Amino acid sequence: MITHAGKIPLFIFFFDMNYIGQYEILLPLILAVFLGTNLGKSLLKFIPENIFRILFKTALTIIAIRLILINIDLNFILQIF
């Protein structure tokens, strides 16, 4: 948490990021990260590592395929017009 808090001034300085103006987006994201991290930690106690690795790789593969298919569809549509 401390390392992430240390990044905030860097983002403000280098990218002109206005965190106060984006609070409506940032607060739900912060809450989701906190809840997801704690839920994930508790689930890892019940799932063997080899099964977790298989599930993790499967999820990443599905996400990658989905991103590829979305990109192909967009490129195809753009080529038509």
PyMOL Python script that loads the backbone (N, CA, C, O; Angstrom):
from pymol import cmd

cmd.read_pdbstr("""\
ATOM      1  N   MET A   1       0.824  -1.195   0.000  1.00  0.00           N
ATOM      2  CA  MET A   1       0.000   0.000   0.000  1.00  0.00           C
ATOM      3  C   MET A   1       0.865   1.255   0.000  1.00  0.00           C
ATOM      4  O   MET A   1       0.549   2.238  -0.670  1.00  0.00           O
ATOM      5  N   ILE A   2       1.951   1.213   0.752  1.00  0.00           N
ATOM      6  CA  ILE A   2       2.824   2.392   0.838  1.00  0.00           C
ATOM      7  C   ILE A   2       3.477   2.664  -0.514  1.00  0.00           C
ATOM      8  O   ILE A   2       3.629   3.819  -0.913  1.00  0.00           O
ATOM      9  N   THR A   3       3.863   1.605  -1.216  1.00  0.00           N
ATOM     10  CA  THR A   3       4.493   1.822  -2.524  1.00  0.00           C
ATOM     11  C   THR A   3       3.510   2.430  -3.511  1.00  0.00           C
ATOM     12  O   THR A   3       3.901   3.254  -4.338  1.00  0.00           O
ATOM     13  N   HIS A   4       2.250   2.043  -3.442  1.00  0.00           N
ATOM     14  CA  HIS A   4       1.252   2.631  -4.337  1.00  0.00           C
ATOM     15  C   HIS A   4       1.003   4.092  -3.986  1.00  0.00           C
ATOM     16  O   HIS A   4       0.834   4.921  -4.879  1.00  0.00           O
ATOM     17  N   ALA A   5       0.981   4.414  -2.703  1.00  0.00           N
ATOM     18  CA  ALA A   5       0.791   5.803  -2.285  1.00  0.00           C
ATOM     19  C   ALA A   5       1.968   6.663  -2.739  1.00  0.00           C
ATOM     20  O   ALA A   5       1.798   7.850  -3.017  1.00  0.00           O
ATOM     21  N   GLY A   6       3.138   6.082  -2.815  1.00  0.00           N
ATOM     22  CA  GLY A   6       4.303   6.815  -3.295  1.00  0.00           C
ATOM     23  C   GLY A   6       4.247   7.129  -4.774  1.00  0.00           C
ATOM     24  O   GLY A   6       4.927   8.045  -5.236  1.00  0.00           O
ATOM     25  N   LYS A   7       3.452   6.391  -5.522  1.00  0.00           N
ATOM     26  CA  LYS A   7       3.342   6.623  -6.955  1.00  0.00           C
ATOM     27  C   LYS A   7       2.422   7.798  -7.287  1.00  0.00           C
ATOM     28  O   LYS A   7       2.535   8.383  -8.364  1.00  0.00           O
ATOM     29  N   ILE A   8       1.534   8.140  -6.393  1.00  0.00           N
ATOM     30  CA  ILE A   8       0.562   9.197  -6.671  1.00  0.00           C
ATOM     31  C   ILE A   8       1.237  10.521  -7.024  1.00  0.00           C
ATOM     32  O   ILE A   8       0.868  11.125  -8.031  1.00  0.00           O
ATOM     33  N   PRO A   9       2.214  11.003  -6.237  1.00  0.00           N
ATOM     34  CA  PRO A   9       2.875  12.267  -6.638  1.00  0.00           C
ATOM     35  C   PRO A   9       3.567  12.170  -8.002  1.00  0.00           C
ATOM     36  O   PRO A   9       3.621  13.155  -8.738  1.00  0.00           O
ATOM     37  N   LEU A  10       4.093  11.000  -8.339  1.00  0.00           N
ATOM     38  CA  LEU A  10       4.738  10.841  -9.646  1.00  0.00           C
ATOM     39  C   LEU A  10       3.734  10.972 -10.780  1.00  0.00           C
ATOM     40  O   LEU A  10       4.015  11.613 -11.792  1.00  0.00           O
ATOM     41  N   PHE A  11       2.555  10.360 -10.611  1.00  0.00           N
ATOM     42  CA  PHE A  11       1.531  10.475 -11.641  1.00  0.00           C
ATOM     43  C   PHE A  11       1.032  11.917 -11.759  1.00  0.00           C
ATOM     44  O   PHE A  11       0.773  12.398 -12.862  1.00  0.00           O
ATOM     45  N   ILE A  12       0.900  12.598 -10.633  1.00  0.00           N
ATOM     46  CA  ILE A  12       0.463  13.997 -10.669  1.00  0.00           C
ATOM     47  C   ILE A  12       1.497  14.848 -11.393  1.00  0.00           C
ATOM     48  O   ILE A  12       1.144  15.699 -12.210  1.00  0.00           O
ATOM     49  N   PHE A  13       2.777  14.621 -11.095  1.00  0.00           N
ATOM     50  CA  PHE A  13       3.846  15.437 -11.680  1.00  0.00           C
ATOM     51  C   PHE A  13       4.058  15.138 -13.163  1.00  0.00           C
ATOM     52  O   PHE A  13       4.107  16.057 -13.980  1.00  0.00           O
ATOM     53  N   PHE A  14       4.184  13.854 -13.513  1.00  0.00           N
ATOM     54  CA  PHE A  14       4.536  13.495 -14.888  1.00  0.00           C
ATOM     55  C   PHE A  14       3.350  13.455 -15.840  1.00  0.00           C
ATOM     56  O   PHE A  14       3.511  13.748 -17.025  1.00  0.00           O
ATOM     57  N   PHE A  15       2.165  13.101 -15.358  1.00  0.00           N
ATOM     58  CA  PHE A  15       1.027  12.912 -16.254  1.00  0.00           C
ATOM     59  C   PHE A  15      -0.100  13.907 -16.005  1.00  0.00           C
ATOM     60  O   PHE A  15      -1.164  13.794 -16.614  1.00  0.00           O
ATOM     61  N   ASP A  16       0.110  14.865 -15.134  1.00  0.00           N
ATOM     62  CA  ASP A  16      -0.901  15.881 -14.816  1.00  0.00           C
ATOM     63  C   ASP A  16      -2.234  15.229 -14.454  1.00  0.00           C
ATOM     64  O   ASP A  16      -3.295  15.629 -14.934  1.00  0.00           O
ATOM     65  N   MET A  17      -2.148  14.226 -13.603  1.00  0.00           N
ATOM     66  CA  MET A  17      -3.327  13.458 -13.187  1.00  0.00           C
ATOM     67  C   MET A  17      -4.048  14.184 -12.067  1.00  0.00           C
ATOM     68  O   MET A  17      -3.427  14.576 -11.079  1.00  0.00           O
ATOM     69  N   ASN A  18      -5.339  14.364 -12.208  1.00  0.00           N
ATOM     70  CA  ASN A  18      -6.155  15.023 -11.195  1.00  0.00           C
ATOM     71  C   ASN A  18      -6.971  13.966 -10.460  1.00  0.00           C
ATOM     72  O   ASN A  18      -8.064  13.603 -10.894  1.00  0.00           O
ATOM     73  N   TYR A  19      -6.431  13.475  -9.342  1.00  0.00           N
ATOM     74  CA  TYR A  19      -7.110  12.417  -8.597  1.00  0.00           C
ATOM     75  C   TYR A  19      -8.398  12.903  -7.949  1.00  0.00           C
ATOM     76  O   TYR A  19      -9.372  12.153  -7.876  1.00  0.00           O
ATOM     77  N   ILE A  20      -8.418  14.117  -7.488  1.00  0.00           N
ATOM     78  CA  ILE A  20      -9.612  14.642  -6.826  1.00  0.00           C
ATOM     79  C   ILE A  20     -10.775  14.717  -7.823  1.00  0.00           C
ATOM     80  O   ILE A  20     -11.910  14.391  -7.476  1.00  0.00           O
ATOM     81  N   GLY A  21     -10.504  15.133  -9.021  1.00  0.00           N
ATOM     82  CA  GLY A  21     -11.545  15.242 -10.042  1.00  0.00           C
ATOM     83  C   GLY A  21     -12.048  13.901 -10.543  1.00  0.00           C
ATOM     84  O   GLY A  21     -13.116  13.829 -11.151  1.00  0.00           O
ATOM     85  N   GLN A  22     -11.298  12.842 -10.298  1.00  0.00           N
ATOM     86  CA  GLN A  22     -11.669  11.510 -10.778  1.00  0.00           C
ATOM     87  C   GLN A  22     -12.160  10.602  -9.659  1.00  0.00           C
ATOM     88  O   GLN A  22     -12.178   9.382  -9.817  1.00  0.00           O
ATOM     89  N   TYR A  23     -12.557  11.178  -8.536  1.00  0.00           N
ATOM     90  CA  TYR A  23     -12.919  10.358  -7.374  1.00  0.00           C
ATOM     91  C   TYR A  23     -14.102   9.441  -7.651  1.00  0.00           C
ATOM     92  O   TYR A  23     -14.178   8.355  -7.078  1.00  0.00           O
ATOM     93  N   GLU A  24     -15.032   9.855  -8.521  1.00  0.00           N
ATOM     94  CA  GLU A  24     -16.198   9.015  -8.822  1.00  0.00           C
ATOM     95  C   GLU A  24     -15.794   7.708  -9.495  1.00  0.00           C
ATOM     96  O   GLU A  24     -16.475   6.692  -9.350  1.00  0.00           O
ATOM     97  N   ILE A  25     -14.707   7.734 -10.218  1.00  0.00           N
ATOM     98  CA  ILE A  25     -14.199   6.525 -10.874  1.00  0.00           C
ATOM     99  C   ILE A  25     -13.253   5.773  -9.937  1.00  0.00           C
ATOM    100  O   ILE A  25     -13.298   4.546  -9.851  1.00  0.00           O
ATOM    101  N   LEU A  26     -12.405   6.515  -9.244  1.00  0.00           N
ATOM    102  CA  LEU A  26     -11.356   5.892  -8.441  1.00  0.00           C
ATOM    103  C   LEU A  26     -11.886   5.178  -7.199  1.00  0.00           C
ATOM    104  O   LEU A  26     -11.377   4.112  -6.854  1.00  0.00           O
ATOM    105  N   LEU A  27     -12.879   5.723  -6.523  1.00  0.00           N
ATOM    106  CA  LEU A  27     -13.363   5.096  -5.296  1.00  0.00           C
ATOM    107  C   LEU A  27     -13.923   3.689  -5.524  1.00  0.00           C
ATOM    108  O   LEU A  27     -13.566   2.776  -4.779  1.00  0.00           O
ATOM    109  N   PRO A  28     -14.786   3.477  -6.524  1.00  0.00           N
ATOM    110  CA  PRO A  28     -15.230   2.093  -6.763  1.00  0.00           C
ATOM    111  C   PRO A  28     -14.093   1.167  -7.189  1.00  0.00           C
ATOM    112  O   PRO A  28     -14.089  -0.013  -6.838  1.00  0.00           O
ATOM    113  N   LEU A  29     -13.130   1.697  -7.943  1.00  0.00           N
ATOM    114  CA  LEU A  29     -11.998   0.865  -8.352  1.00  0.00           C
ATOM    115  C   LEU A  29     -11.136   0.471  -7.156  1.00  0.00           C
ATOM    116  O   LEU A  29     -10.694  -0.673  -7.057  1.00  0.00           O
ATOM    117  N   ILE A  30     -10.900   1.410  -6.259  1.00  0.00           N
ATOM    118  CA  ILE A  30     -10.121   1.110  -5.055  1.00  0.00           C
ATOM    119  C   ILE A  30     -10.834   0.068  -4.212  1.00  0.00           C
ATOM    120  O   ILE A  30     -10.208  -0.871  -3.720  1.00  0.00           O
ATOM    121  N   LEU A  31     -12.141   0.228  -4.042  1.00  0.00           N
ATOM    122  CA  LEU A  31     -12.931  -0.734  -3.278  1.00  0.00           C
ATOM    123  C   LEU A  31     -12.893  -2.115  -3.930  1.00  0.00           C
ATOM    124  O   LEU A  31     -12.750  -3.123  -3.238  1.00  0.00           O
ATOM    125  N   ALA A  32     -13.022  -2.167  -5.267  1.00  0.00           N
ATOM    126  CA  ALA A  32     -13.003  -3.444  -5.970  1.00  0.00           C
ATOM    127  C   ALA A  32     -11.653  -4.141  -5.837  1.00  0.00           C
ATOM    128  O   ALA A  32     -11.597  -5.359  -5.669  1.00  0.00           O
ATOM    129  N   VAL A  33     -10.572  -3.379  -5.912  1.00  0.00           N
ATOM    130  CA  VAL A  33      -9.237  -3.964  -5.753  1.00  0.00           C
ATOM    131  C   VAL A  33      -9.062  -4.512  -4.342  1.00  0.00           C
ATOM    132  O   VAL A  33      -8.544  -5.614  -4.160  1.00  0.00           O
ATOM    133  N   PHE A  34      -9.488  -3.756  -3.358  1.00  0.00           N
ATOM    134  CA  PHE A  34      -9.364  -4.197  -1.968  1.00  0.00           C
ATOM    135  C   PHE A  34     -10.166  -5.471  -1.722  1.00  0.00           C
ATOM    136  O   PHE A  34      -9.650  -6.433  -1.153  1.00  0.00           O
ATOM    137  N   LEU A  35     -11.434  -5.478  -2.152  1.00  0.00           N
ATOM    138  CA  LEU A  35     -12.272  -6.664  -1.950  1.00  0.00           C
ATOM    139  C   LEU A  35     -11.764  -7.859  -2.752  1.00  0.00           C
ATOM    140  O   LEU A  35     -11.748  -8.983  -2.251  1.00  0.00           O
ATOM    141  N   GLY A  36     -11.349  -7.621  -3.992  1.00  0.00           N
ATOM    142  CA  GLY A  36     -10.849  -8.709  -4.823  1.00  0.00           C
ATOM    143  C   GLY A  36      -9.573  -9.322  -4.284  1.00  0.00           C
ATOM    144  O   GLY A  36      -9.389 -10.538  -4.340  1.00  0.00           O
ATOM    145  N   THR A  37      -8.688  -8.481  -3.762  1.00  0.00           N
ATOM    146  CA  THR A  37      -7.444  -8.985  -3.185  1.00  0.00           C
ATOM    147  C   THR A  37      -7.724  -9.845  -1.962  1.00  0.00           C
ATOM    148  O   THR A  37      -7.164 -10.932  -1.821  1.00  0.00           O
ATOM    149  N   ASN A  38      -8.585  -9.363  -1.083  1.00  0.00           N
ATOM    150  CA  ASN A  38      -8.890 -10.129   0.124  1.00  0.00           C
ATOM    151  C   ASN A  38      -9.654 -11.407  -0.199  1.00  0.00           C
ATOM    152  O   ASN A  38      -9.403 -12.443   0.417  1.00  0.00           O
ATOM    153  N   LEU A  39     -10.574 -11.355  -1.145  1.00  0.00           N
ATOM    154  CA  LEU A  39     -11.294 -12.562  -1.561  1.00  0.00           C
ATOM    155  C   LEU A  39     -10.330 -13.565  -2.191  1.00  0.00           C
ATOM    156  O   LEU A  39     -10.401 -14.764  -1.919  1.00  0.00           O
ATOM    157  N   GLY A  40      -9.431 -13.061  -3.033  1.00  0.00           N
ATOM    158  CA  GLY A  40      -8.450 -13.935  -3.664  1.00  0.00           C
ATOM    159  C   GLY A  40      -7.527 -14.611  -2.672  1.00  0.00           C
ATOM    160  O   GLY A  40      -7.216 -15.795  -2.804  1.00  0.00           O
ATOM    161  N   LYS A  41      -7.093 -13.858  -1.684  1.00  0.00           N
ATOM    162  CA  LYS A  41      -6.226 -14.439  -0.651  1.00  0.00           C
ATOM    163  C   LYS A  41      -6.946 -15.537   0.119  1.00  0.00           C
ATOM    164  O   LYS A  41      -6.357 -16.571   0.435  1.00  0.00           O
ATOM    165  N   SER A  42      -8.214 -15.312   0.419  1.00  0.00           N
ATOM    166  CA  SER A  42      -8.950 -16.333   1.165  1.00  0.00           C
ATOM    167  C   SER A  42      -9.234 -17.563   0.299  1.00  0.00           C
ATOM    168  O   SER A  42      -9.242 -18.685   0.806  1.00  0.00           O
ATOM    169  N   LEU A  43      -9.465 -17.363  -0.995  1.00  0.00           N
ATOM    170  CA  LEU A  43      -9.713 -18.507  -1.880  1.00  0.00           C
ATOM    171  C   LEU A  43      -8.457 -19.345  -2.101  1.00  0.00           C
ATOM    172  O   LEU A  43      -8.541 -20.562  -2.267  1.00  0.00           O
ATOM    173  N   LEU A  44      -7.305 -18.701  -2.104  1.00  0.00           N
ATOM    174  CA  LEU A  44      -6.058 -19.437  -2.324  1.00  0.00           C
ATOM    175  C   LEU A  44      -5.772 -20.442  -1.220  1.00  0.00           C
ATOM    176  O   LEU A  44      -5.015 -21.389  -1.430  1.00  0.00           O
ATOM    177  N   LYS A  45      -6.358 -20.253  -0.061  1.00  0.00           N
ATOM    178  CA  LYS A  45      -6.170 -21.206   1.031  1.00  0.00           C
ATOM    179  C   LYS A  45      -6.856 -22.540   0.734  1.00  0.00           C
ATOM    180  O   LYS A  45      -6.465 -23.577   1.268  1.00  0.00           O
ATOM    181  N   PHE A  46      -7.881 -22.505  -0.122  1.00  0.00           N
ATOM    182  CA  PHE A  46      -8.674 -23.704  -0.390  1.00  0.00           C
ATOM    183  C   PHE A  46      -8.361 -24.360  -1.737  1.00  0.00           C
ATOM    184  O   PHE A  46      -8.782 -25.490  -1.981  1.00  0.00           O
ATOM    185  N   ILE A  47      -7.633 -23.670  -2.609  1.00  0.00           N
ATOM    186  CA  ILE A  47      -7.346 -24.192  -3.947  1.00  0.00           C
ATOM    187  C   ILE A  47      -5.879 -24.605  -4.010  1.00  0.00           C
ATOM    188  O   ILE A  47      -4.998 -23.803  -3.699  1.00  0.00           O
ATOM    189  N   PRO A  48      -5.607 -25.853  -4.410  1.00  0.00           N
ATOM    190  CA  PRO A  48      -4.206 -26.275  -4.587  1.00  0.00           C
ATOM    191  C   PRO A  48      -3.523 -25.443  -5.681  1.00  0.00           C
ATOM    192  O   PRO A  48      -4.172 -24.975  -6.616  1.00  0.00           O
ATOM    193  N   GLU A  49      -2.224 -25.272  -5.549  1.00  0.00           N
ATOM    194  CA  GLU A  49      -1.493 -24.402  -6.472  1.00  0.00           C
ATOM    195  C   GLU A  49      -1.576 -24.883  -7.915  1.00  0.00           C
ATOM    196  O   GLU A  49      -1.714 -24.064  -8.824  1.00  0.00           O
ATOM    197  N   ASN A  50      -1.496 -26.188  -8.147  1.00  0.00           N
ATOM    198  CA  ASN A  50      -1.540 -26.675  -9.538  1.00  0.00           C
ATOM    199  C   ASN A  50      -2.901 -26.387 -10.180  1.00  0.00           C
ATOM    200  O   ASN A  50      -2.961 -26.069 -11.368  1.00  0.00           O
ATOM    201  N   ILE A  51      -3.979 -26.490  -9.426  1.00  0.00           N
ATOM    202  CA  ILE A  51      -5.302 -26.171  -9.977  1.00  0.00           C
ATOM    203  C   ILE A  51      -5.413 -24.663 -10.204  1.00  0.00           C
ATOM    204  O   ILE A  51      -5.981 -24.226 -11.205  1.00  0.00           O
ATOM    205  N   PHE A  52      -4.877 -23.872  -9.284  1.00  0.00           N
ATOM    206  CA  PHE A  52      -4.891 -22.419  -9.459  1.00  0.00           C
ATOM    207  C   PHE A  52      -4.148 -22.034 -10.728  1.00  0.00           C
ATOM    208  O   PHE A  52      -4.625 -21.195 -11.492  1.00  0.00           O
ATOM    209  N   ARG A  53      -2.982 -22.639 -10.962  1.00  0.00           N
ATOM    210  CA  ARG A  53      -2.208 -22.314 -12.168  1.00  0.00           C
ATOM    211  C   ARG A  53      -2.995 -22.639 -13.436  1.00  0.00           C
ATOM    212  O   ARG A  53      -2.981 -21.861 -14.389  1.00  0.00           O
ATOM    213  N   ILE A  54      -3.677 -23.776 -13.453  1.00  0.00           N
ATOM    214  CA  ILE A  54      -4.481 -24.157 -14.612  1.00  0.00           C
ATOM    215  C   ILE A  54      -5.622 -23.161 -14.821  1.00  0.00           C
ATOM    216  O   ILE A  54      -5.858 -22.712 -15.942  1.00  0.00           O
ATOM    217  N   LEU A  55      -6.326 -22.818 -13.745  1.00  0.00           N
ATOM    218  CA  LEU A  55      -7.427 -21.853 -13.847  1.00  0.00           C
ATOM    219  C   LEU A  55      -6.929 -20.484 -14.301  1.00  0.00           C
ATOM    220  O   LEU A  55      -7.563 -19.831 -15.129  1.00  0.00           O
ATOM    221  N   PHE A  56      -5.795 -20.054 -13.757  1.00  0.00           N
ATOM    222  CA  PHE A  56      -5.234 -18.753 -14.105  1.00  0.00           C
ATOM    223  C   PHE A  56      -4.828 -18.707 -15.572  1.00  0.00           C
ATOM    224  O   PHE A  56      -5.148 -17.747 -16.273  1.00  0.00           O
ATOM    225  N   LYS A  57      -4.129 -19.731 -16.039  1.00  0.00           N
ATOM    226  CA  LYS A  57      -3.711 -19.772 -17.445  1.00  0.00           C
ATOM    227  C   LYS A  57      -4.911 -19.861 -18.377  1.00  0.00           C
ATOM    228  O   LYS A  57      -4.913 -19.257 -19.450  1.00  0.00           O
ATOM    229  N   THR A  58      -5.930 -20.612 -17.970  1.00  0.00           N
ATOM    230  CA  THR A  58      -7.141 -20.721 -18.784  1.00  0.00           C
ATOM    231  C   THR A  58      -7.840 -19.368 -18.890  1.00  0.00           C
ATOM    232  O   THR A  58      -8.269 -18.970 -19.973  1.00  0.00           O
ATOM    233  N   ALA A  59      -7.953 -18.664 -17.770  1.00  0.00           N
ATOM    234  CA  ALA A  59      -8.589 -17.348 -17.783  1.00  0.00           C
ATOM    235  C   ALA A  59      -7.809 -16.373 -18.661  1.00  0.00           C
ATOM    236  O   ALA A  59      -8.408 -15.623 -19.432  1.00  0.00           O
ATOM    237  N   LEU A  60      -6.479 -16.375 -18.554  1.00  0.00           N
ATOM    238  CA  LEU A  60      -5.671 -15.488 -19.392  1.00  0.00           C
ATOM    239  C   LEU A  60      -5.801 -15.834 -20.866  1.00  0.00           C
ATOM    240  O   LEU A  60      -5.831 -14.939 -21.711  1.00  0.00           O
ATOM    241  N   THR A  61      -5.879 -17.123 -21.187  1.00  0.00           N
ATOM    242  CA  THR A  61      -6.026 -17.541 -22.573  1.00  0.00           C
ATOM    243  C   THR A  61      -7.368 -17.088 -23.132  1.00  0.00           C
ATOM    244  O   THR A  61      -7.437 -16.609 -24.264  1.00  0.00           O
ATOM    245  N   ILE A  62      -8.425 -17.234 -22.355  1.00  0.00           N
ATOM    246  CA  ILE A  62      -9.756 -16.806 -22.801  1.00  0.00           C
ATOM    247  C   ILE A  62      -9.778 -15.292 -23.025  1.00  0.00           C
ATOM    248  O   ILE A  62     -10.338 -14.818 -24.014  1.00  0.00           O
ATOM    249  N   ILE A  63      -9.174 -14.541 -22.113  1.00  0.00           N
ATOM    250  CA  ILE A  63      -9.122 -13.084 -22.271  1.00  0.00           C
ATOM    251  C   ILE A  63      -8.325 -12.713 -23.519  1.00  0.00           C
ATOM    252  O   ILE A  63      -8.726 -11.817 -24.262  1.00  0.00           O
ATOM    253  N   ALA A  64      -7.202 -13.388 -23.758  1.00  0.00           N
ATOM    254  CA  ALA A  64      -6.379 -13.099 -24.936  1.00  0.00           C
ATOM    255  C   ALA A  64      -7.132 -13.398 -26.217  1.00  0.00           C
ATOM    256  O   ALA A  64      -7.093 -12.602 -27.155  1.00  0.00           O
ATOM    257  N   ILE A  65      -7.820 -14.534 -26.274  1.00  0.00           N
ATOM    258  CA  ILE A  65      -8.600 -14.885 -27.468  1.00  0.00           C
ATOM    259  C   ILE A  65      -9.696 -13.854 -27.706  1.00  0.00           C
ATOM    260  O   ILE A  65      -9.937 -13.441 -28.841  1.00  0.00           O
ATOM    261  N   ARG A  66     -10.353 -13.446 -26.635  1.00  0.00           N
ATOM    262  CA  ARG A  66     -11.419 -12.443 -26.762  1.00  0.00           C
ATOM    263  C   ARG A  66     -10.855 -11.126 -27.309  1.00  0.00           C
ATOM    264  O   ARG A  66     -11.461 -10.513 -28.188  1.00  0.00           O
ATOM    265  N   LEU A  67      -9.704 -10.691 -26.797  1.00  0.00           N
ATOM    266  CA  LEU A  67      -9.096  -9.455 -27.287  1.00  0.00           C
ATOM    267  C   LEU A  67      -8.705  -9.566 -28.761  1.00  0.00           C
ATOM    268  O   LEU A  67      -8.868  -8.614 -29.523  1.00  0.00           O
ATOM    269  N   ILE A  68      -8.196 -10.717 -29.154  1.00  0.00           N
ATOM    270  CA  ILE A  68      -7.836 -10.927 -30.559  1.00  0.00           C
ATOM    271  C   ILE A  68      -9.078 -10.866 -31.434  1.00  0.00           C
ATOM    272  O   ILE A  68      -9.067 -10.213 -32.478  1.00  0.00           O
ATOM    273  N   LEU A  69     -10.140 -11.534 -31.026  1.00  0.00           N
ATOM    274  CA  LEU A  69     -11.369 -11.545 -31.823  1.00  0.00           C
ATOM    275  C   LEU A  69     -11.990 -10.151 -31.918  1.00  0.00           C
ATOM    276  O   LEU A  69     -12.488  -9.770 -32.977  1.00  0.00           O
ATOM    277  N   ILE A  70     -11.965  -9.402 -30.844  1.00  0.00           N
ATOM    278  CA  ILE A  70     -12.489  -8.037 -30.890  1.00  0.00           C
ATOM    279  C   ILE A  70     -11.666  -7.190 -31.848  1.00  0.00           C
ATOM    280  O   ILE A  70     -12.221  -6.399 -32.611  1.00  0.00           O
ATOM    281  N   ASN A  71     -10.359  -7.348 -31.816  1.00  0.00           N
ATOM    282  CA  ASN A  71      -9.484  -6.578 -32.687  1.00  0.00           C
ATOM    283  C   ASN A  71      -9.700  -6.957 -34.152  1.00  0.00           C
ATOM    284  O   ASN A  71      -9.711  -6.083 -35.019  1.00  0.00           O
ATOM    285  N   ILE A  72      -9.870  -8.237 -34.434  1.00  0.00           N
ATOM    286  CA  ILE A  72     -10.113  -8.676 -35.812  1.00  0.00           C
ATOM    287  C   ILE A  72     -11.419  -8.092 -36.323  1.00  0.00           C
ATOM    288  O   ILE A  72     -11.480  -7.605 -37.452  1.00  0.00           O
ATOM    289  N   ASP A  73     -12.453  -8.134 -35.514  1.00  0.00           N
ATOM    290  CA  ASP A  73     -13.742  -7.589 -35.932  1.00  0.00           C
ATOM    291  C   ASP A  73     -13.646  -6.091 -36.204  1.00  0.00           C
ATOM    292  O   ASP A  73     -14.206  -5.616 -37.192  1.00  0.00           O
ATOM    293  N   LEU A  74     -12.963  -5.348 -35.369  1.00  0.00           N
ATOM    294  CA  LEU A  74     -12.828  -3.914 -35.579  1.00  0.00           C
ATOM    295  C   LEU A  74     -12.035  -3.615 -36.839  1.00  0.00           C
ATOM    296  O   LEU A  74     -12.409  -2.731 -37.609  1.00  0.00           O
ATOM    297  N   ASN A  75     -10.951  -4.336 -37.058  1.00  0.00           N
ATOM    298  CA  ASN A  75     -10.152  -4.120 -38.262  1.00  0.00           C
ATOM    299  C   ASN A  75     -10.945  -4.464 -39.506  1.00  0.00           C
ATOM    300  O   ASN A  75     -10.847  -3.765 -40.515  1.00  0.00           O
ATOM    301  N   PHE A  76     -11.725  -5.525 -39.450  1.00  0.00           N
ATOM    302  CA  PHE A  76     -12.532  -5.925 -40.606  1.00  0.00           C
ATOM    303  C   PHE A  76     -13.551  -4.848 -40.930  1.00  0.00           C
ATOM    304  O   PHE A  76     -13.746  -4.497 -42.093  1.00  0.00           O
ATOM    305  N   ILE A  77     -14.192  -4.331 -39.910  1.00  0.00           N
ATOM    306  CA  ILE A  77     -15.197  -3.283 -40.122  1.00  0.00           C
ATOM    307  C   ILE A  77     -14.546  -2.027 -40.667  1.00  0.00           C
ATOM    308  O   ILE A  77     -15.094  -1.389 -41.566  1.00  0.00           O
ATOM    309  N   LEU A  78     -13.380  -1.658 -40.137  1.00  0.00           N
ATOM    310  CA  LEU A  78     -12.706  -0.470 -40.616  1.00  0.00           C
ATOM    311  C   LEU A  78     -12.236  -0.601 -42.061  1.00  0.00           C
ATOM    312  O   LEU A  78     -12.204   0.394 -42.786  1.00  0.00           O
ATOM    313  N   GLN A  79     -11.872  -1.797 -42.490  1.00  0.00           N
ATOM    314  CA  GLN A  79     -11.437  -1.997 -43.864  1.00  0.00           C
ATOM    315  C   GLN A  79     -12.597  -1.858 -44.847  1.00  0.00           C
ATOM    316  O   GLN A  79     -12.402  -1.444 -45.990  1.00  0.00           O
ATOM    317  N   ILE A  80     -13.785  -2.199 -44.406  1.00  0.00           N
ATOM    318  CA  ILE A  80     -14.956  -2.099 -45.287  1.00  0.00           C
ATOM    319  C   ILE A  80     -15.255  -0.639 -45.584  1.00  0.00           C
ATOM    320  O   ILE A  80     -15.589  -0.291 -46.717  1.00  0.00           O
ATOM    321  N   PHE A  81     -15.138   0.211 -44.584  1.00  0.00           N
ATOM    322  CA  PHE A  81     -15.457   1.618 -44.763  1.00  0.00           C
ATOM    323  C   PHE A  81     -14.194   2.335 -45.105  1.00  0.00           C
ATOM    324  O   PHE A  81     -14.208   3.549 -45.306  1.00  0.00           O
TER     325      PHE A  81
END
""", "prot")
cmd.dss("prot")
cmd.show_as("cartoon", "prot")
cmd.util.cbc("prot")
cmd.orient("prot")
